[in-house]
Amino acid sequence: MKPERVGLFRHSTLLLLWLIAGGTQSVWPQSDNAAKPEIQQLQGKLELMQTQMQQLKDEIVALQHAEQQPSATEVALQAPAAGTPVTEVATQTQEPAAKPAAEATPPEKGTIEIYGFAMLDSGYEWGQTDPNWFDVVRPTKLDSFPDEFAPDGKVYFSVRQSRFGVKTSNPTKFGDLKTIFEFELFGTGVDAGQTTFRLRHAYGELGHFGGGQYWSPFMDIDVFPNSVEYWGPTGMVFFRNVQFRWMPIKGKSRVTIALERPGASADQGVYANRIELQGVKPKFDMPDISFDARLGRSWGYFQVAGILRKISWVDLNRTAERDLSDTVWGWGINLSSNVKLGKSNTGRFQVVGGEGIQNYMNDAPTDVGIENNFSDPRKPIKGVPLPLVGVVAFVDHSWNEKFTSSVGYSLENIWNSDAQAANAFHQGHYALTNLLYSPIKNVMLGGEFQWGRRVNFADGFNVNDYRVQFSFKVNFSKTFEY
């Protein structure tokens, strides 16, 4: 029996005995005056016993209250004094200690999200464009001389924007482990013009480190307008690249530094068919180095990004009299921002400048151009990184919960080298405006007017392209916990 229960039993017994004794004394007769002193003495004892009885009642109440709380002994057993050996604590109690709060709380669950959309694009083009790029506006793919892709005017249908992706997130002691695998149906490269699976993202991230194919830090995807045209503004930096990145600061404001897969293209210009150039091969022995730094605020954000790249080539047919091997450096600075213009408008802006960064642009031909260098017989021609500037300015507007619009303009200008062909791409213009409608959640349809313009380097040729496009899009997404 617990100590407090023994005490309670003892005091209750004493109280019962006192009541019996006190009750007996209270009925004794008071027959004569001789008994008065004895009666007074008994009355005094009665008052004393009444006082003791009250004390006993108070003790009983206190013991009953203490029985509802852990005893000092139990507390001592559950919380041993500092320095008590663990083995000694185990022998003091047979009741298991309560689990710590961290163990009692179940671990956070991981998630997997399956998402994507099916999208139909249809429209009419008044001008001409490379047939492999029939459903997008790319100034570099417009005709570079009259009727190169004749005839004018055609209707087009496409589902190549349709997309499928899987994202996962798992908590670890090192931070969240995230992955993304995403595909679309827009063929490029050797698959240009086809409707086929194409990898967009294959990327994993743990805490402050990430690796795989993902958006280059040199670009800002948030500049892309709310449009249905797939390719996007010609003067925008837009490139998904294989990379390893470090993100020392994450969140609304952020800093990212990355090492990216190198690569570049060159224009041999008017010497493209010379046999002397057949042995010139590219060499990339250093990764591209890129970074971004974003300052997030209630009004939007401002971001600065940069890149440095080494572009080399080796003349495998070099002789003592001629060696066309060389190295140039490409660099770029990209300034971008989103600005809230009232409750219903968002401005999307970007200005980029640099040399030899065409590989990172949304719609640019070559990073290196060819330049005459007749003063050096051993190197009569040389490659130079082509300077460029790109501008993006769009405003997205929400009319209400169901209707939105976007309007804006983009420009890309390249300073060509003197040995490039006269019809080399020099300048591109891009603009659009639209009205999009979402009748229910995850469904969008709407129409868009698009314009593209190409300007050649030196022959004075330029061309405009106009389109009207109608699109229908249905999104899907499902998240599972495990």
C-alpha positions as CSV (number, residue, x, y, z in Angstrom):
1,M,0.0,0.0,0.0
2,K,1.3,3.5,-0.9
3,P,2.5,5.7,2.1
4,E,-0.3,8.3,1.6
5,R,-3.0,5.5,1.7
6,V,-1.6,4.1,5.1
7,G,-1.7,7.6,6.6
8,L,-5.3,8.2,5.4
9,F,-6.4,4.8,6.9
10,R,-4.7,5.6,10.3
11,H,-6.3,9.1,10.6
12,S,-9.7,7.8,9.6
13,T,-9.5,5.1,12.3
14,L,-8.6,7.6,15.0
15,L,-11.5,9.9,13.9
16,L,-13.9,6.9,14.2
17,L,-12.7,6.0,17.7
18,W,-12.9,9.6,18.8
19,L,-16.5,9.9,17.6
20,I,-17.5,6.8,19.6
21,A,-15.8,8.1,22.7
22,G,-17.1,11.6,22.4
23,G,-20.6,10.4,21.7
24,T,-20.6,8.3,24.9
25,Q,-19.4,11.2,27.1
26,S,-22.0,13.5,25.8
27,V,-24.8,11.5,27.4
28,W,-23.3,11.2,30.9
29,P,-25.8,12.6,33.6
30,Q,-25.1,15.8,35.5
31,S,-27.0,15.0,38.7
32,D,-25.5,17.3,41.3
33,N,-23.3,20.3,42.0
34,A,-20.4,18.1,43.2
35,A,-19.9,16.9,39.7
36,K,-19.5,20.4,38.2
37,P,-15.7,20.4,38.3
38,E,-15.5,17.0,36.6
39,I,-18.0,18.2,34.0
40,Q,-16.0,21.4,33.3
41,Q,-12.9,19.2,32.9
42,L,-14.7,16.9,30.4
43,Q,-15.9,20.0,28.5
44,G,-12.3,21.2,28.2
45,K,-11.3,17.8,26.9
46,L,-14.2,17.9,24.4
47,E,-13.1,21.2,23.0
48,L,-9.5,19.9,22.7
49,M,-10.7,16.8,20.9
50,Q,-12.9,19.0,18.6
51,T,-9.8,21.0,17.7
52,Q,-7.9,17.7,17.0
53,M,-10.8,16.5,14.9
54,Q,-10.6,19.6,12.7
55,Q,-6.9,19.1,12.3
56,L,-7.6,15.5,11.3
57,K,-10.2,16.6,8.7
58,D,-7.7,19.1,7.3
59,E,-5.1,16.3,7.0
60,I,-7.6,14.0,5.3
61,V,-8.4,16.7,2.7
62,A,-4.7,17.3,2.1
63,L,-4.0,13.5,1.7
64,Q,-7.0,13.1,-0.7
65,H,-5.6,16.0,-2.9
66,A,-2.0,14.5,-2.7
67,E,-3.4,11.1,-3.9
68,Q,-4.4,12.8,-7.2
69,Q,-0.8,14.1,-7.8
70,P,2.5,12.2,-8.3
71,S,4.1,11.6,-5.0
72,A,7.6,13.0,-4.2
73,T,8.9,9.4,-4.4
74,E,7.5,8.9,-7.9
75,V,8.9,12.2,-9.1
76,A,12.2,11.3,-7.7
77,L,12.1,7.9,-9.4
78,Q,11.1,9.5,-12.8
79,A,13.6,12.3,-12.6
80,P,16.8,11.1,-10.8
81,A,19.2,13.5,-9.4
82,A,22.0,14.7,-11.6
83,G,24.9,12.2,-11.7
84,T,22.7,9.1,-10.9
85,P,23.9,6.2,-13.0
86,V,21.4,4.8,-15.6
87,T,21.7,1.3,-14.1
88,E,20.8,2.6,-10.7
89,V,17.7,4.5,-12.0
90,A,16.5,1.3,-13.7
91,T,16.3,-0.5,-10.3
92,Q,14.4,2.3,-8.5
93,T,11.1,1.9,-10.5
94,Q,9.3,-0.7,-12.5
95,E,7.2,1.8,-14.4
96,P,8.6,2.8,-17.9
97,A,9.6,6.5,-18.3
98,A,7.5,8.6,-20.7
99,K,8.8,8.9,-24.3
100,P,10.4,12.2,-25.2
101,A,8.2,14.5,-27.3
102,A,10.4,14.1,-30.3
103,E,9.8,10.4,-30.3
104,A,6.1,10.7,-29.7
105,T,5.6,12.9,-32.7
106,P,5.4,10.9,-36.0
107,P,8.0,11.8,-38.6
108,E,6.9,14.1,-41.5
109,K,5.8,12.2,-44.6
110,G,7.3,12.3,-48.0
111,T,5.2,13.3,-51.0
112,I,5.1,12.4,-54.7
113,E,3.2,14.6,-57.2
114,I,2.2,13.5,-60.7
115,Y,1.3,16.4,-62.9
116,G,1.1,17.8,-66.4
117,F,-1.3,19.0,-69.0
118,A,-2.7,18.1,-72.4
119,M,-2.7,21.1,-74.8
120,L,-4.0,21.7,-78.3
121,D,-2.6,24.6,-80.4
122,S,-4.2,25.6,-83.7
123,G,-3.8,28.7,-85.8
124,Y,-3.1,30.4,-89.1
125,E,0.2,31.9,-90.3
126,W,0.2,34.6,-93.0
127,G,3.9,34.5,-93.7
128,Q,6.6,31.8,-94.1
129,T,8.7,29.9,-91.6
130,D,10.9,26.8,-91.5
131,P,8.5,23.8,-91.6
132,N,10.3,22.2,-88.6
133,W,9.1,25.2,-86.5
134,F,5.6,25.5,-87.9
135,D,3.8,26.0,-84.5
136,V,6.1,28.6,-82.9
137,V,7.3,32.2,-83.5
138,R,11.1,32.2,-83.9
139,P,12.6,35.1,-85.9
140,T,15.8,33.1,-86.6
141,K,13.6,30.5,-88.4
142,L,11.9,32.9,-90.7
143,D,13.0,33.0,-94.3
144,S,16.4,34.6,-94.8
145,F,15.8,35.4,-98.5
146,P,12.6,35.9,-100.5
147,D,10.4,32.8,-100.7
148,E,12.8,30.5,-98.9
149,F,9.9,28.6,-97.3
150,A,7.2,29.6,-99.8
151,P,4.3,29.7,-100.2
152,D,2.7,32.1,-97.7
153,G,-0.2,31.2,-95.5
154,K,-1.0,27.9,-93.7
155,V,-3.2,26.4,-91.0
156,Y,-1.5,24.4,-88.3
157,F,-2.4,22.1,-85.4
158,S,-0.2,20.8,-82.7
159,V,-0.1,19.0,-79.3
160,R,3.6,19.4,-78.8
161,Q,3.3,21.6,-75.8
162,S,1.7,18.7,-73.8
163,R,3.7,17.8,-70.7
164,F,4.1,15.1,-68.1
165,G,6.1,15.3,-64.8
166,V,6.8,13.7,-61.5
167,K,8.0,15.6,-58.4
168,T,9.0,14.1,-55.0
169,S,9.9,15.6,-51.7
170,N,11.3,13.7,-48.6
171,P,12.4,15.3,-45.3
172,T,15.9,14.3,-44.1
173,K,18.3,15.5,-41.4
174,F,20.2,17.4,-44.1
175,G,17.1,19.2,-45.4
176,D,14.4,18.3,-48.0
177,L,15.4,15.8,-50.7
178,K,13.6,16.9,-53.9
179,T,13.5,15.4,-57.4
180,I,11.8,16.4,-60.6
181,F,11.5,14.4,-63.9
182,E,9.6,16.3,-66.6
183,F,8.9,15.6,-70.3
184,E,7.1,17.3,-73.2
185,L,6.4,16.3,-76.8
186,F,8.3,19.1,-78.6
187,G,11.0,17.6,-80.7
188,T,14.2,19.6,-81.3
189,G,17.7,18.9,-82.6
190,V,17.6,15.7,-84.7
191,D,13.9,15.4,-83.8
192,A,13.0,19.0,-84.9
193,G,9.5,19.2,-86.3
194,Q,8.4,15.9,-84.7
195,T,5.9,15.2,-81.9
196,T,8.0,13.1,-79.6
197,F,9.1,12.8,-76.0
198,R,11.8,15.3,-75.0
199,L,13.4,15.6,-71.6
200,R,12.9,19.0,-69.9
201,H,14.1,18.4,-66.3
202,A,16.0,15.6,-64.6
203,Y,17.1,17.1,-61.4
204,G,17.7,16.4,-57.7
205,E,18.2,18.7,-54.7
206,L,19.3,18.0,-51.1
207,G,19.4,21.0,-48.8
208,H,21.6,23.7,-50.4
209,F,23.0,21.5,-53.2
210,G,21.5,20.3,-56.5
211,G,22.5,18.5,-59.6
212,G,21.0,17.4,-63.0
213,Q,19.3,19.1,-65.9
214,Y,17.4,22.2,-64.7
215,W,17.0,26.0,-65.4
216,S,20.4,27.7,-65.7
217,P,20.9,30.3,-62.9
218,F,21.8,32.7,-65.7
219,M,18.1,32.8,-66.8
220,D,15.0,33.9,-65.0
221,I,11.9,31.8,-65.8
222,D,9.6,34.3,-64.1
223,V,10.1,36.7,-67.0
224,F,8.2,34.4,-69.3
225,P,4.8,36.0,-70.0
226,N,1.3,34.4,-69.6
227,S,1.0,33.4,-73.2
228,V,0.0,30.3,-75.3
229,E,2.9,30.7,-77.8
230,Y,5.4,28.0,-76.9
231,W,8.8,29.3,-77.7
232,G,8.6,32.7,-76.0
233,P,10.3,36.1,-76.3
234,T,13.3,36.1,-78.7
235,G,15.4,38.4,-76.4
236,M,15.0,36.3,-73.3
237,V,17.7,34.2,-71.7
238,F,16.2,30.7,-71.7
239,F,18.2,27.5,-71.2
240,R,17.9,24.2,-69.4
241,N,21.4,22.9,-68.8
242,V,23.1,20.0,-67.0
243,Q,24.7,21.5,-63.9
244,F,25.9,21.2,-60.3
245,R,24.6,24.1,-58.1
246,W,25.1,25.5,-54.6
247,M,22.4,27.6,-53.1
248,P,23.8,29.2,-49.9
249,I,20.7,31.4,-49.6
250,K,17.2,30.1,-50.4
251,G,13.7,31.6,-50.2
252,K,12.2,34.8,-51.4
253,S,15.6,36.2,-51.7
254,R,18.3,33.8,-52.9
255,V,21.8,33.2,-54.2
256,T,22.8,30.4,-56.6
257,I,26.2,29.4,-58.0
258,A,26.6,26.7,-60.6
259,L,29.0,24.8,-62.8
260,E,27.3,24.1,-66.1
261,R,27.9,21.8,-69.1
262,P,29.9,23.9,-71.7
263,G,29.0,24.1,-75.3
264,A,28.9,26.6,-78.1
265,S,28.3,27.0,-81.9
266,A,30.3,28.9,-84.6
267,D,29.5,30.5,-87.9
268,Q,32.2,30.0,-90.5
269,G,30.6,32.6,-92.6
270,V,31.8,33.2,-96.1
271,Y,34.6,30.6,-95.6
272,A,32.3,27.7,-94.7
273,N,33.3,25.6,-97.7
274,R,37.1,26.1,-97.4
275,I,39.0,22.9,-96.8
276,E,41.3,24.6,-94.4
277,L,38.4,24.8,-91.9
278,Q,37.5,21.1,-92.1
279,G,40.0,20.1,-89.4
280,V,39.0,22.8,-86.9
281,K,37.2,21.1,-83.9
282,P,35.7,22.6,-80.8
283,K,37.3,22.0,-77.4
284,F,35.7,22.6,-74.0
285,D,38.0,22.0,-71.1
286,M,36.3,24.2,-68.5
287,P,32.7,24.3,-67.2
288,D,30.6,27.4,-67.7
289,I,30.3,29.3,-64.4
290,S,27.0,31.0,-63.6
291,F,25.3,32.7,-60.7
292,D,22.1,34.5,-59.8
293,A,21.2,36.8,-56.8
294,R,17.6,37.8,-56.2
295,L,16.2,40.4,-53.8
296,G,12.6,39.6,-53.0
297,R,10.2,42.3,-51.7
298,S,6.5,42.9,-51.3
299,W,6.4,44.7,-54.6
300,G,8.1,41.9,-56.5
301,Y,11.8,41.2,-56.9
302,F,15.0,42.3,-58.6
303,Q,17.6,39.8,-59.9
304,V,21.1,40.0,-61.3
305,A,22.7,37.0,-63.0
306,G,26.0,36.4,-64.7
307,I,28.0,33.9,-66.7
308,L,31.6,33.3,-67.7
309,R,32.5,30.7,-70.3
310,K,35.7,29.5,-72.1
311,I,35.3,28.6,-75.8
312,S,38.2,26.9,-77.6
313,W,38.9,25.2,-80.8
314,V,41.8,23.2,-82.2
315,D,43.1,23.1,-85.8
316,L,43.9,19.4,-86.3
317,N,45.5,20.2,-89.7
318,R,47.8,22.9,-88.4
319,T,51.2,23.4,-90.0
320,A,54.2,25.6,-89.3
321,E,52.7,28.2,-91.7
322,R,49.1,28.1,-90.5
323,D,47.4,27.4,-87.2
324,L,43.8,28.4,-86.7
325,S,43.6,27.2,-83.1
326,D,42.3,29.8,-80.6
327,T,40.4,30.5,-77.4
328,V,37.9,33.2,-76.6
329,W,35.9,34.1,-73.5
330,G,32.2,34.6,-73.4
331,W,30.5,36.6,-70.6
332,G,27.1,38.0,-69.8
333,I,25.1,40.0,-67.3
334,N,21.3,39.5,-67.0
335,L,19.1,42.0,-65.1
336,S,15.5,41.0,-64.6
337,S,12.5,41.8,-62.4
338,N,8.8,41.2,-61.7
339,V,6.9,44.3,-60.5
340,K,3.4,44.4,-59.1
341,L,1.6,47.2,-60.9
342,G,-1.5,47.5,-58.8
343,K,-3.7,44.5,-57.7
344,S,-4.3,43.2,-61.3
345,N,-1.1,43.7,-63.2
346,T,2.4,42.2,-63.1
347,G,5.3,43.7,-65.2
348,R,8.0,41.2,-66.4
349,F,11.2,42.9,-67.5
350,Q,14.7,41.8,-68.5
351,V,17.8,43.3,-70.1
352,V,20.8,41.1,-71.0
353,G,24.1,42.0,-72.5
354,G,27.3,40.1,-73.2
355,E,29.5,38.3,-75.8
356,G,29.5,34.7,-76.9
357,I,26.3,33.8,-74.9
358,Q,24.0,33.0,-77.8
359,N,23.8,29.4,-76.6
360,Y,21.9,30.6,-73.5
361,M,19.5,32.8,-75.4
362,N,15.9,31.7,-76.3
363,D,16.4,32.3,-80.1
364,A,19.9,33.1,-81.3
365,P,22.1,31.3,-83.9
366,T,25.8,31.2,-83.0
367,D,28.2,32.2,-80.3
368,V,31.3,32.7,-82.3
369,G,31.6,34.5,-85.7
370,I,34.5,34.6,-88.1
371,E,36.6,37.7,-88.7
372,N,39.2,38.6,-91.3
373,N,42.8,38.9,-89.9
374,F,44.9,39.3,-93.1
375,S,47.7,41.0,-91.2
376,D,48.7,37.7,-89.7
377,P,49.6,35.1,-92.4
378,R,49.7,32.3,-89.9
379,K,46.2,33.1,-88.7
380,P,44.4,34.9,-91.6
381,I,41.0,34.5,-90.0
382,K,40.0,34.2,-86.4
383,G,36.9,33.5,-84.4
384,V,35.4,36.2,-82.2
385,P,32.6,36.1,-79.6
386,L,29.6,37.9,-81.0
387,P,28.2,40.8,-78.8
388,L,24.5,40.9,-78.2
389,V,21.8,42.6,-76.2
390,G,18.3,41.3,-75.4
391,V,15.2,43.1,-74.0
392,V,11.9,41.7,-72.6
393,A,9.0,43.8,-71.5
394,F,5.5,42.3,-70.8
395,V,2.5,43.1,-68.7
396,D,0.1,40.4,-67.5
397,H,-3.3,41.6,-66.5
398,S,-6.2,39.8,-64.7
399,W,-9.6,41.1,-65.7
400,N,-11.3,38.9,-63.1
401,E,-11.1,35.3,-61.8
402,K,-11.7,33.8,-65.2
403,F,-10.2,36.2,-67.8
404,T,-6.5,37.2,-68.2
405,S,-4.5,39.0,-70.8
406,S,-0.8,39.6,-71.6
407,V,0.8,42.1,-73.9
408,G,4.4,42.9,-74.6
409,Y,7.5,43.1,-76.8
410,S,11.0,41.5,-77.0
411,L,14.1,42.4,-79.0
412,E,17.4,40.7,-79.7
413,N,20.3,42.5,-81.5
414,I,23.6,40.9,-82.5
415,W,26.7,42.8,-83.7
416,N,27.9,40.5,-86.5
417,S,31.6,40.0,-87.5
418,D,32.8,41.2,-90.9
419,A,33.2,37.7,-92.4
420,Q,29.7,36.5,-91.7
421,A,27.4,36.0,-94.7
422,A,25.3,38.9,-95.7
423,N,22.1,37.1,-94.9
424,A,23.2,36.1,-91.4
425,F,20.7,36.8,-88.6
426,H,21.2,40.2,-87.2
427,Q,18.1,41.3,-85.3
428,G,14.8,39.7,-84.1
429,H,11.6,41.2,-82.9
430,Y,8.7,39.5,-81.1
431,A,5.3,40.7,-79.8
432,L,1.9,39.3,-78.8
433,T,-1.3,40.0,-77.1
434,N,-4.1,37.6,-76.0
435,L,-7.3,37.0,-74.1
436,L,-7.4,33.7,-72.1
437,Y,-10.4,32.2,-70.3
438,S,-10.6,29.7,-67.5
439,P,-14.3,28.5,-67.2
440,I,-13.5,26.0,-64.5
441,K,-10.4,25.0,-62.5
442,N,-7.6,23.3,-64.5
443,V,-9.2,24.3,-67.9
444,M,-8.0,27.2,-70.1
445,L,-8.8,28.3,-73.6
446,G,-8.2,31.5,-75.5
447,G,-6.8,33.3,-78.5
448,E,-3.6,35.2,-79.2
449,F,-2.2,37.5,-81.9
450,Q,1.5,37.0,-82.6
451,W,4.1,39.0,-84.6
452,G,7.7,38.1,-85.5
453,R,10.3,40.0,-87.5
454,R,13.8,39.1,-88.9
455,V,16.5,41.5,-90.1
456,N,19.5,40.3,-91.9
457,F,23.1,41.4,-91.4
458,A,24.2,43.1,-94.6
459,D,21.9,42.5,-97.6
460,G,19.0,44.7,-96.5
461,F,16.5,41.9,-96.4
462,N,13.9,41.7,-93.6
463,V,10.6,39.9,-93.2
464,N,7.5,40.0,-91.0
465,D,5.4,37.1,-89.8
466,Y,1.8,37.4,-88.4
467,R,-0.2,34.6,-86.7
468,V,-3.5,34.0,-84.9
469,Q,-3.4,31.1,-82.5
470,F,-6.2,29.4,-80.5
471,S,-5.3,27.0,-77.7
472,F,-7.1,24.6,-75.3
473,K,-5.4,23.3,-72.2
474,V,-6.4,20.9,-69.5
475,N,-4.2,20.5,-66.4
476,F,-3.9,17.5,-64.1
477,S,-2.2,17.0,-60.7
478,K,-2.3,14.5,-57.9
479,T,-0.2,14.4,-54.7
480,F,0.3,11.2,-52.7
481,E,1.9,10.9,-49.2
482,Y,4.0,8.0,-48.1
